[in-house]
Amino acid sequence: MKQQTHGQIRLRDLWLTHKAGWSFSFSLGVLTVFATVALLAWSGWFISAAAAAGVGASFNYLRPGALIRLFAIIRTAGRYGERVLSHALVLRLLAVLRLQVFVSLAHQTGHTVLACGDRLQRLIADIDVLDQLPLRLLNPLGYASLLSAAFLLLLFVLLPGAFWLIASVLLVLMLAIVIFSRTGARGLVQQAAEEVQLQGQRRGQLLENLQLLTTLLTTGHWQQRQQQFIRLDQQVLQLQQHQQYGQLAAQLLLQCLMLAGLAALCWPMLVALQAQQPFPLEVPLWLGLVLAWLGLSELLFPLLLLPQSYGQLRAAQQRCNALAAPVCSSPDVAAAAPDLSQSMTLEIRQLQFGFQQPLGEVSASFQQGDVVLLKGPSGCGKSSLLQTLAAEIPALAGAILLQDLALEQWPTAALYQQLGYLPQRPYLFGLSVAADLRLAKPAATDEELLQVLALVGLDDWLTRQPHGLLTVLGDYGVGLSGGELKRFALARLLLQKPAVLLLDEPFAGLQQQLAQQLLQRLAAFQQSGILLIASHQQQQDGLFNRHWQL
């Protein structure tokens, strides 16, 4: 069985891709959160110490004030640097992820690509979740761990009586996170997968309803579609509400642990008062520890959301990796390498084609040098047949053999190199003429580009453009008429030099003389291959040596 496996997204690689940058960003973040907690604790100590000193006592406020300003500057500068650097790294990671997913999509046959809404969900929402891995999972865990260790060390030095109590509170928090992650990770992944799947269905249904709005209103089916969309939207809202309940429960747990921590800090003072012994720590320092504990709670709260964030990341990873799943041939047919040294042949055996219901069953055989006219009344399935032959939609039954090898057995890249398909409505990218053409052949020279443009009769059009091959096309550039657009897409296709050329109404919108010239050039260009054209024009042209009637 022939398999094509493309790069799988691994969570650890999301950090390793820019390890140095993320490490520096994490260092800036640690410096920032340390300065934030230190500013809060030191300010509390400063205010309480100044109040305790009173008016009559001498109190040096210059050094504490300087430290407060230093902490504030470090916090502001560190936060700015960390945000700028992390955003730049996220954008780079986003580019890597999108490129990886688009490469996986490009290596799949047309009919294996998912529906529009689900595909948009994976390309937008899922990738946006993945590029947040360092910010939502790794950095919060690192910040909380380092600051907790520093706080425990400070507590061990200043207030040993509360050390084990605070350590127990933090241990309970860590155990809760670990237990919840291990017991509920699978459920969280399934829940996150269900959410993104529902969102993809909702997005796809919304796009479909908007596209068919006029038809649905005129046929009276709008209310039914509207109710379906409302039910789907309610399912998404219920799932999100369930997740919010989980967040509220996490907040409640954290508040209880914070109160337990405050009680642990107050316990040595209560013991000292009950025993009528002096408190081992000055009140301003104790108040600074209390404020530091409260500041630490801002770093501990994201830890309770780690299992949920991890579940969303795993679900997004699995869905994006599904796009890069191996494209396998049928298990019943042995793998074989296509033989390109022989004359090109295309054989169709009892092929049933169509989107849901078969439009007919056809059988035919073509060989090198055939110029075939596919004829039939409108709506008989000529476009569907060409899409099936081009592997854009799956065959409902039967087989298509290229070089005596089923299309499913061909490597995807090699198959699309041999099959060239021009739809009735080709797509034009908003690039320059040269860049758009080179999508078919990146290494093409300017001479090759000029040759294919001349072949389709666009050389005169190009000479009228002031920037030549650098002319920008699309909405923000030069527009093309319907006939020019189709010929430009045909030139892009010819640059690939496919062995089998499948053209759907290539002469629509062209004058008779221009259509005749284009057919002559195509027949000469495709002498070493197979040319199959579905058209209502040029049907009596003698250049067609085969006529295929549907």
Steps between C-alpha positions, in 0.01 A plus 500: 500500500642835400495759777588864509567627846546867564635681805299454817468786747660419835435724798863507614609617154285810540746617765816349351439678168619827657661369819739791549229760448253331731770456766582871489130588507452272801794665678345842444170366630662360815669834561168677450293285736777508761505880482119510522479286814803671654347842432180401678679345798758777534236772472302334779809480717592863423157641585460298819858568613453873442176492697663306783789746516261789557575869476762523768727213399757526227429286196712466185249506216747566218630146451157331526358762264782439253434125511130560436584710194749236384243222531244712312745571218602134476136394494406747225808445284496124549131471417545711187799298382333168578180597317680628192728197478230243573264654243776492239570135583130413486473655154802300383355184649168578336671524162674166555178327606294636214766409248521147641122454488468649151778272375306205640186619322688549175616136508145368519267423214214740457226272629683426827501866604239567765191714473545875492384578854706227666804589291470867600468395864822300480692763306396787727378402845706185554824659384429804718475262797824321412710813466406593859672193651793688658278782627212290634679188624876525541552857618228503772633173640856632502408835656294343778762235578793742525311763700357238734848361563633852567213576738552174690871574530426849634244357738745236625745777589261757648210296641589130537184432701280559195729330249354151518143628505550708184693215339206270576257745337713517185539122503122458513469737205757306296340166587159632397640607164680168444201288603259705293732485201548123519137411570332758285749553217325259264162655577640848451648404165168350391313803627733739319478289184122505521503877541723569200301247294174672587652838425617371163152367424347829607741696284437274200122512544510878529701533180271260318186680621634836390598367159157341450301779668302600190426140405395407854267799525336437164453127565374549856779302670654794688310439825615137509863599444467774759375257764786260421752779545339612827518145640865473399574838655333394825717188514812717470375739770419212737846356454661839563279546806620165635860616454424825683363299793832319509684831510279624784571180694873556445470856627314379809772244571767765463322742733472226762870426468581871525299525820680194631830667417399818684400290797838328487678837504288617793547180697850581642372841613199346674721242669735775621211710634346202679831409657564868581831483321651757264419445132819378326452738206445871473144590406600691181694198375209272585263730311739493204484118501119514507490734201755283318273199558206693355712601202605139453133403465488681164765257377338194656158547342613418140629165633144388570416562134795295373300176458236681296763679291684173450179333386437775245858477375483123464169520316633767265815295442302186416270686260785672320696175479195337344563727201848351473386140535655253253325488168475126440411297202242227507623211717384244248735617226874451518716809478672563170711780360347676198681433173550836328729368226211353298244688292233663714174307534177578684246223551155538656324183612129507584540835672205638695544868580310775676489670839234289675296320237674347198443697181586206280746221431770543237790301364766626261865470413734775378860504393776742415406749227124483555317833476161419650181708493268420789146575384161492662203718594528744790465327835595153378814494717789611280652716774447228762669247274803725449522562874492126561772438242707775664456338846318809625198293605499124573359249256181334621593172331733366235866578440721757330838372383783731401792309350320179606512617861193607699497866600485398867836324461681805368704720734302822533776730376570279197129468423442874492811541289344274236139625527415857409145621564349837401159564662236728358574763765875503566646698788736794462735588786577862583866468400712623215469328163831322550427394859156370410632295209790364704255339741491220243877493450707701749824456302351628172705763317359820357533352151280205597241736643494704180467182293190372679341846493560515125359150463165610642502832316574730793832631368336814355321559830830473686673754274230753589579470869756758617670261744498187284537181702506705820146626440285433807171321438179479699292748696797727573654472155405444139170327437440234237188429299337158517674373188836649602470349847435154360790526256732623775407201716556279195848649454576422864384144440704459181812610684468177697502295174256230614471179302119506522332837449135527612334827397146603593357755253834666418355689201210666684501875442750483212447608143483227238837582345678519836339172612618331178857624550500391863379150410770464235770603745369270770488203262860565394613552860337175617627271222691287749206477739121487514274803453139469620273804456139543612351776286191617320721681248730381221308171489545464124871573505705238320779519758294275728587142410272354769142591596364384834124533537331497842 
